[in-house]
Amino acid sequence: MARSAAPTKGASVDAAEVAKLSASAEEWWDPAGRFQPLHRLNPVRLAFIRDRVAAHAGRDPLAERPLRGLRLLDIGCGGGLLAEPLARLGAEVVGIDASPANVEVAALHAAESGLAIDYRLTSAEALAEDLTAAGAGFDVVVNMEVVEHVADAAVFLHASAALVRPGGAMVLATLNRTPKAFVLAIVGAEYILGWLPRGTHDWRRFLRPSELAALLRDGGVEIAEITGVAYNPLTAAWRLARDLDVNYMVFAVKG
């Protein structure tokens, strides 16, 4: 089910970035299309979310529905590539995105798949204001490959942190601002290999782990675990790694 709302409320929303992602919205569920890198990345990031959230909640991650009953927010949900498997793991999922096209595609695919996911066209800031007024929050906030596309990372992360209930968790994935990330994630992925359209990323918006930690701390969220994510060209698969120089994921907890 999709709810309409004005996505423009929120200083973090970058209209140009929204337009870029909206232009290819119909390709979200094509594993050979523009979002092929996310399809390949999905298994490792889904396992990271499941295992860390289940452990935090004192549950068996290998149970049939280990996230049952947990209220989970997927910020920048896109076409629902993460929202749907998280719903199948038992979570009560709300997915938000600033792109009307993405929300429409996600809602349609969820309906076709028989999944009850609450998709909304809104920003993190607008939703945080609503939840603050209601005194509510989410058990888990998922924030994957979004922060490097927002106009104001501080505003965005502060709003994201406000959406986590006390004792809840946030899972993030982003790119490190290093020379290696520039070479591999932009020159390599966009210009040489063509995995992503040219201009998908702006290296200046990448956050170093220390910068991300400081911004989260301002919102009362502390990093509990950080891990790198590396691509193996021989197996065409992603895996967790010690190297944080390019892609990395974070599990954080709100006190």
SEFI-532838 format. One record per residue (C-alpha): residue number from 1; residue in one letter; x, y, z. Coordinates in Angstrom, 1 decimal. Layout:
<recs>
REC   k r   east  north     up
REC NUM a      X      Y      Z
...
</recs>
This chain:
<recs>
REC   k r   east  north     up
REC   1 m    0.0    0.0    0.0
REC   2 a    1.4    3.4   -1.0
REC   3 r    0.6    6.7    0.7
REC   4 s    1.0    9.9   -1.1
REC   5 a    2.7   12.8    0.6
REC   6 a    4.9   15.8   -0.4
REC   7 p    8.5   14.6   -0.5
REC   8 t    9.9   18.1   -0.6
REC   9 k    9.8   18.7    3.1
REC  10 g   13.3   18.1    4.3
REC  11 a   16.6   19.8    3.7
REC  12 s   18.3   16.5    3.0
REC  13 v   16.2   15.8   -0.2
REC  14 d   18.3   16.5   -3.3
REC  15 a   15.9   16.9   -6.3
REC  16 a   18.7   16.1   -8.8
REC  17 e   19.5   12.8   -7.1
REC  18 v   15.8   11.9   -6.8
REC  19 a   15.4   12.6  -10.5
REC  20 k   18.4   10.4  -11.4
REC  21 l   16.9    7.4   -9.5
REC  22 s   13.4    8.0  -10.7
REC  23 a   14.4    7.9  -14.3
REC  24 s   15.1    4.2  -14.1
REC  25 a   12.4    3.2  -11.6
REC  26 e   11.0    0.5  -13.9
REC  27 e   14.3   -1.3  -13.8
REC  28 w   14.4   -2.0  -10.1
REC  29 w   13.4   -5.6  -10.4
REC  30 d   15.4   -6.4  -13.4
REC  31 p   18.5   -8.3  -12.1
REC  32 a   20.3   -7.6  -15.4
REC  33 g   19.3   -3.9  -15.5
REC  34 r   20.7   -0.7  -14.0
REC  35 f   20.3   -2.0  -10.5
REC  36 q   22.2   -5.2  -11.1
REC  37 p   24.9   -4.1   -8.5
REC  38 l   22.3   -3.9   -5.8
REC  39 h   20.8   -7.3   -6.7
REC  40 r   24.3   -8.8   -6.3
REC  41 l   24.9   -6.9   -3.1
REC  42 n   21.5   -7.8   -1.6
REC  43 p   22.4  -11.2   -0.1
REC  44 v   25.3   -9.9    2.0
REC  45 r   23.5   -6.8    3.2
REC  46 l   20.3   -8.8    4.0
REC  47 a   22.3  -11.3    6.0
REC  48 f   24.1   -8.5    7.9
REC  49 i   20.8   -6.9    8.8
REC  50 r   19.1  -10.2    9.8
REC  51 d   22.0  -11.5   11.9
REC  52 r   22.7   -8.2   13.8
REC  53 v   19.1   -7.3   14.4
REC  54 a   18.2  -10.8   15.5
REC  55 a   21.2  -10.9   17.9
REC  56 h   20.3   -7.5   19.3
REC  57 a   16.7   -8.7   19.9
REC  58 g   17.9  -11.9   21.5
REC  59 r   16.6  -14.1   18.6
REC  60 d   17.8  -16.9   16.5
REC  61 p   18.7  -15.4   13.1
REC  62 l   18.1  -18.8   11.4
REC  63 a   14.6  -19.1   12.7
REC  64 e   11.8  -19.1   10.1
REC  65 r   10.8  -15.5   10.8
REC  66 p   13.5  -14.0   13.1
REC  67 l   12.3  -10.4   12.7
REC  68 r    8.6  -11.2   13.6
REC  69 g    6.9   -8.3   15.3
REC  70 l    9.7   -5.8   14.9
REC  71 r    8.7   -2.5   13.4
REC  72 l   11.2   -1.6   10.7
REC  73 l   11.7    1.5    8.6
REC  74 d   13.5    1.3    5.2
REC  75 i   14.7    4.8    4.3
REC  76 g   15.3    5.3    0.6
REC  77 c   13.5    2.1   -0.1
REC  78 g   13.7    2.4   -3.9
REC  79 g   11.8   -0.3   -5.6
REC  80 g   11.6   -2.5   -2.5
REC  81 l   14.7   -4.8   -3.0
REC  82 l   15.3   -4.9    0.7
REC  83 a   11.9   -4.1    2.1
REC  84 e   10.4   -7.3    0.6
REC  85 p   12.8   -9.9    2.0
REC  86 l   12.8   -8.1    5.3
REC  87 a    9.0   -8.4    5.3
REC  88 r    9.3  -12.1    4.6
REC  89 l   11.6  -12.4    7.6
REC  90 g    8.6  -11.2    9.7
REC  91 a    9.3   -7.5   10.1
REC  92 e    6.4   -5.0    9.9
REC  93 v    8.0   -2.8    7.2
REC  94 v    7.4    0.8    6.4
REC  95 g    9.3    2.0    3.3
REC  96 i    9.9    5.6    2.4
REC  97 d   11.3    7.3   -0.6
REC  98 a   11.4   10.8   -2.1
REC  99 s   10.7    9.5   -5.6
REC 100 p    7.0    9.0   -6.6
REC 101 a    8.1    6.6   -9.3
REC 102 n   10.0    4.4   -6.9
REC 103 v    7.1    4.3   -4.4
REC 104 e    4.7    3.3   -7.2
REC 105 v    7.0    0.5   -8.4
REC 106 a    7.6   -0.8   -4.9
REC 107 a    4.0   -0.8   -3.9
REC 108 l    2.9   -2.6   -7.1
REC 109 h    5.6   -5.3   -6.8
REC 110 a    4.7   -5.9   -3.2
REC 111 a    1.0   -6.2   -4.0
REC 112 e    1.9   -8.7   -6.8
REC 113 s    4.0  -10.6   -4.3
REC 114 g    1.3  -10.7   -1.7
REC 115 l    3.3   -8.7    0.8
REC 116 a    1.8   -6.0    3.1
REC 117 i    4.4   -3.3    3.1
REC 118 d    3.5    0.3    4.0
REC 119 y    5.2    2.5    1.3
REC 120 r    5.1    6.2    1.7
REC 121 l    6.2    9.1   -0.4
REC 122 t    8.0   11.3    2.2
REC 123 s   11.4   12.3    3.6
REC 124 a   13.1   11.2    6.8
REC 125 e   12.8   14.7    8.2
REC 126 a    9.0   14.9    7.6
REC 127 l    8.4   11.4    9.1
REC 128 a   10.6   12.2   12.1
REC 129 e    8.5   15.3   12.8
REC 130 d    5.3   13.2   12.7
REC 131 l    6.7   10.5   14.9
REC 132 t    8.2   12.9   17.4
REC 133 a    4.8   14.5   17.8
REC 134 a    3.3   11.0   18.4
REC 135 g    6.1    9.9   20.7
REC 136 a    6.7    6.8   18.6
REC 137 g    9.7    5.2   16.8
REC 138 f   10.9    2.1   15.0
REC 139 d   12.7   -0.9   16.4
REC 140 v   15.0   -0.9   13.4
REC 141 v   15.9    1.8   10.9
REC 142 v   17.6    0.6    7.7
REC 143 n   19.6    3.2    5.9
REC 144 m   21.4    1.5    3.0
REC 145 e   23.3    3.4    0.2
REC 146 v   21.3    6.6    0.9
REC 147 v   23.5    9.0    2.9
REC 148 e   25.9    9.5   -0.1
REC 149 h   23.0   10.9   -2.2
REC 150 v   21.5   13.4    0.3
REC 151 a   22.0   17.2    0.2
REC 152 d   22.8   17.5    3.9
REC 153 a   24.2   14.4    5.7
REC 154 a   23.9   16.0    9.2
REC 155 v   20.2   16.8    8.8
REC 156 f   19.5   13.5    7.2
REC 157 l   21.2   11.4    9.9
REC 158 h   19.8   13.4   12.7
REC 159 a   16.3   12.8   11.4
REC 160 s   17.1    9.1   10.9
REC 161 a   18.3    8.8   14.4
REC 162 a   15.2   10.4   15.7
REC 163 l   13.2    7.7   14.0
REC 164 v   14.9    5.0   16.1
REC 165 r   13.1    4.2   19.4
REC 166 p   15.3    4.1   22.6
REC 167 g   17.0    0.7   22.6
REC 168 g   16.4    0.3   18.9
REC 169 a   18.9   -0.2   16.2
REC 170 m   20.0    1.4   12.9
REC 171 v   21.8   -0.4   10.0
REC 172 l   23.7    1.7    7.5
REC 173 a   25.7    1.1    4.4
REC 174 t   27.7    3.8    2.5
REC 175 l   31.0    4.6    0.8
REC 176 n   34.2    5.8    2.3
REC 177 r   35.8    9.1    1.1
REC 178 t   39.2    7.7    0.2
REC 179 p   41.3    7.7   -3.0
REC 180 k   40.6    4.0   -3.3
REC 181 a   36.9    4.6   -3.3
REC 182 f   37.2    7.2   -6.0
REC 183 v   39.2    4.8   -8.2
REC 184 l   37.0    1.7   -7.7
REC 185 a   33.5    3.1   -7.0
REC 186 i   33.5    5.9   -9.5
REC 187 v   36.2    5.5  -12.1
REC 188 g   36.0    1.7  -12.1
REC 189 a   32.3    1.1  -11.6
REC 190 e   30.9    4.1  -13.6
REC 191 y   33.5    4.8  -16.3
REC 192 i   35.3    1.5  -17.0
REC 193 l   33.0   -1.3  -16.1
REC 194 g   29.8    0.5  -16.7
REC 195 w   28.1   -1.0  -13.7
REC 196 l   26.4    2.3  -12.9
REC 197 p   25.5    5.3  -15.0
REC 198 r   28.2    8.0  -15.1
REC 199 g   27.5   10.6  -12.4
REC 200 t   25.7    8.2  -10.0
REC 201 h   28.1    9.2   -7.2
REC 202 d   29.8   12.3   -6.0
REC 203 w   33.0   11.4   -4.2
REC 204 r   32.7   14.6   -2.1
REC 205 r   29.5   13.3   -0.5
REC 206 f   31.1   10.0    0.7
REC 207 l   31.6    9.9    4.5
REC 208 r   34.6    8.5    6.4
REC 209 p   33.6    6.2    9.3
REC 210 s   34.7    8.7   11.9
REC 211 e   32.5   11.4   10.3
REC 212 l   29.5    9.0   10.2
REC 213 a   30.1    8.0   13.8
REC 214 a   30.2   11.7   14.9
REC 215 l   27.0   12.5   13.1
REC 216 l   25.2    9.5   14.5
REC 217 r   26.4   10.3   18.0
REC 218 d   24.9   13.7   17.8
REC 219 g   21.5   11.9   17.4
REC 220 g   22.1    9.6   20.3
REC 221 v   23.1    6.6   18.2
REC 222 e   26.4    4.8   18.9
REC 223 i   28.1    2.4   16.4
REC 224 a   28.4   -1.1   17.8
REC 225 e   30.0   -2.8   14.7
REC 226 i   31.5   -1.7   11.5
REC 227 t   32.6   -3.9    8.6
REC 228 g   33.8   -3.5    5.1
REC 229 v   32.1   -5.0    2.1
REC 230 a   34.3   -6.3   -0.8
REC 231 y   33.6   -7.6   -4.3
REC 232 n   35.1  -10.8   -5.6
REC 233 p   35.4  -10.6   -9.4
REC 234 l   36.0  -14.3   -9.7
REC 235 t   32.7  -15.3   -8.1
REC 236 a   30.8  -12.0   -9.0
REC 237 a   29.7  -11.9   -5.3
REC 238 w   30.1   -9.5   -2.4
REC 239 r   31.3  -10.5    1.1
REC 240 l   32.1   -8.9    4.4
REC 241 a   35.7   -7.8    4.8
REC 242 r   38.1   -6.0    7.1
REC 243 d   38.9   -3.4    4.5
REC 244 l   36.8   -0.3    5.1
REC 245 d   38.4    1.8    2.3
REC 246 v   35.5    1.5   -0.2
REC 247 n   32.1    0.1    0.9
REC 248 y   31.3   -0.4    4.5
REC 249 m   28.3   -1.3    6.7
REC 250 v   27.5   -0.2   10.3
REC 251 f   25.3   -1.6   13.0
REC 252 a   24.4    1.1   15.6
REC 253 v   22.3    1.2   18.7
REC 254 k   20.3    4.1   20.3
REC 255 g   20.6    4.4   24.1
</recs>
